[in-house]
Amino acid sequence: MTAAQADLQIDRPSVTDGAALWRIAKDSGTLDLNSSYSYLLWCRDFAGTSAVARGEDGRPVGFVTGYVRPERPRTLLVWQVAVDPAYRGRGLAASMLDGLTARIAAEHGVTSVETTITPGNTASERLFTSYAARHGASVSREVLFDAGLFPDGPHDPEVLYRIGPLTHPSH
């Protein structure tokens, strides 16, 4: 943890954090915004495989949502990562991702991470390729969902990043 993160706490989200996660996702400018209801459900049903960063006042300033894949129980799928604009540039996304995967590895034996990234999202590409490097893991990429699969208008393809096996423990 850097000095810039010393005033932040990373823990599991609770249902009362759902509205803040929705707002942070909305303000990100890059994430697909889901319904506020979905963030409430996520904070209830997937809190154990997600993380929230809290500022000094206890309010969420960033989050990572994820779940253990039922068909691949040693794989954590990271769904969304977002940081409030006022807290960007401090390495908070990387710290949340490292902390979450360390917890999930200890609790579930997870040895790999998957996420999807749209082409051109360089911030996410950097976050996950540097994560792989820190954890001594390889990265493979393939299109998971072609643009034509999305029913609600133009959408970039979603490229699946498979990161693993994780060989260096998270810090």
C-alpha positions in Angstrom: 0.0 0.0 0.0 1.3 3.4 -0.9 1.2 6.5 1.3 -1.5 7.8 -1.0 -3.6 4.8 -0.1 -2.9 4.9 3.7 -6.2 6.6 4.4 -8.2 4.0 2.5 -9.6 0.6 3.7 -10.3 -2.3 1.4 -13.0 -4.8 2.4 -16.1 -6.6 1.2 -19.1 -4.5 -0.1 -22.4 -4.6 1.7 -25.9 -4.0 0.3 -25.8 -0.4 1.6 -22.8 0.2 -0.8 -24.8 -0.7 -3.9 -25.9 2.8 -4.7 -22.3 4.1 -4.4 -21.0 1.4 -6.7 -23.6 2.2 -9.3 -22.6 5.9 -9.1 -18.9 5.1 -9.4 -19.6 2.9 -12.4 -21.8 5.6 -14.0 -19.1 8.2 -13.4 -16.4 6.0 -14.9 -17.3 6.9 -18.4 -16.0 3.5 -19.7 -18.0 0.8 -17.9 -21.2 -0.6 -19.2 -23.7 0.7 -16.6 -26.1 -1.9 -15.3 -29.3 -1.2 -13.4 -29.0 0.1 -9.8 -30.8 -3.1 -8.8 -28.0 -5.3 -10.2 -25.4 -3.5 -8.0 -27.6 -4.1 -4.9 -27.9 -7.8 -5.8 -24.2 -8.0 -6.5 -23.4 -6.5 -3.1 -25.7 -9.1 -1.5 -24.9 -12.2 -3.5 -21.3 -11.7 -4.5 -19.8 -9.6 -1.7 -17.5 -12.5 -0.8 -15.8 -12.3 -4.2 -15.8 -8.6 -4.6 -13.9 -5.7 -2.9 -14.7 -2.1 -2.1 -12.2 0.7 -1.2 -13.4 3.1 1.4 -12.3 6.6 2.1 -11.7 8.1 5.5 -15.5 8.7 5.9 -16.2 5.0 5.1 -17.9 5.7 1.8 -16.9 3.6 -1.3 -14.3 5.3 -3.6 -13.6 2.2 -5.7 -14.6 -1.4 -6.3 -13.9 -4.6 -7.9 -16.8 -7.0 -8.6 -16.2 -10.7 -9.4 -17.3 -14.2 -9.0 -15.9 -17.7 -8.9 -16.9 -19.4 -12.2 -19.1 -22.4 -11.5 -17.6 -24.5 -14.3 -14.0 -23.4 -13.3 -14.0 -23.2 -9.5 -10.3 -22.2 -9.5 -11.0 -19.1 -11.7 -12.1 -15.7 -10.5 -14.0 -13.7 -13.2 -13.5 -10.0 -12.6 -16.6 -8.3 -13.8 -16.0 -4.6 -13.2 -13.2 -2.4 -11.7 -13.8 1.3 -11.1 -12.3 4.1 -9.1 -13.9 7.4 -8.2 -12.3 10.2 -10.3 -10.9 11.9 -7.2 -9.0 8.8 -6.3 -7.5 7.8 -9.6 -3.8 7.7 -10.3 -2.9 6.2 -6.9 -2.7 2.5 -7.8 -6.0 1.8 -6.1 -7.4 -0.5 -8.8 -4.2 -2.6 -8.6 -4.3 -2.7 -4.8 -8.0 -3.8 -4.8 -7.3 -6.4 -7.4 -4.3 -7.8 -5.6 -6.1 -7.8 -2.2 -9.2 -9.5 -3.7 -7.3 -12.2 -5.5 -5.2 -12.9 -2.4 -8.4 -13.3 -0.3 -10.1 -15.5 -3.0 -7.0 -17.6 -3.5 -6.9 -18.3 0.3 -10.7 -19.0 0.6 -11.4 -20.8 -2.7 -8.0 -22.0 -4.0 -8.3 -19.7 -7.1 -5.2 -20.0 -9.4 -6.4 -17.9 -12.4 -8.2 -14.7 -13.2 -10.4 -13.9 -16.2 -11.8 -10.6 -17.3 -13.2 -9.1 -20.5 -11.9 -5.9 -22.0 -13.1 -4.0 -25.0 -10.4 -3.2 -27.6 -8.9 0.3 -27.0 -9.5 0.3 -23.2 -5.8 0.8 -22.5 -6.3 1.5 -18.8 -7.8 -1.9 -18.3 -5.3 -3.6 -20.6 -2.5 -2.0 -18.5 -4.1 -2.9 -15.2 -4.5 -6.6 -16.1 -1.2 -7.1 -17.9 0.7 -5.5 -15.0 -1.3 -7.7 -12.6 -0.2 -10.8 -14.6 3.4 -9.6 -14.5 3.3 -9.0 -10.7 1.9 -12.5 -10.2 4.3 -14.4 -12.6 1.3 -15.4 -14.8 0.8 -15.6 -18.5 -2.0 -13.8 -20.4 -3.9 -15.2 -23.3 -6.6 -13.3 -25.2 -9.5 -14.3 -27.4 -12.8 -12.8 -28.4 -15.4 -14.0 -26.0 -18.4 -12.1 -27.2 -18.4 -10.8 -30.8 -20.0 -7.4 -31.4 -22.9 -9.1 -33.2 -24.1 -10.9 -30.1 -25.2 -7.8 -28.3 -28.9 -7.1 -28.8 -28.9 -3.5 -27.7 -27.2 -1.6 -30.5 -23.6 -1.1 -31.3 -21.2 -2.7 -28.8 -17.5 -3.4 -29.1 -16.4 -7.1 -28.9 -15.5 -8.3 -25.4 -12.0 -9.8 -25.4 -11.4 -12.5 -22.8 -8.2 -12.2 -20.9 -7.1 -15.4 -19.1 -4.4 -14.8 -16.5 -2.7 -17.7 -14.9 -1.5 -19.7 -13.3 -0.8 -17.2 -10.5 2.6 -18.1 -9.2 3.5 -15.1 -7.0 1.3 -14.5 -4.0 -0.7 -11.3 -3.9 0.5 -8.7 -1.4 
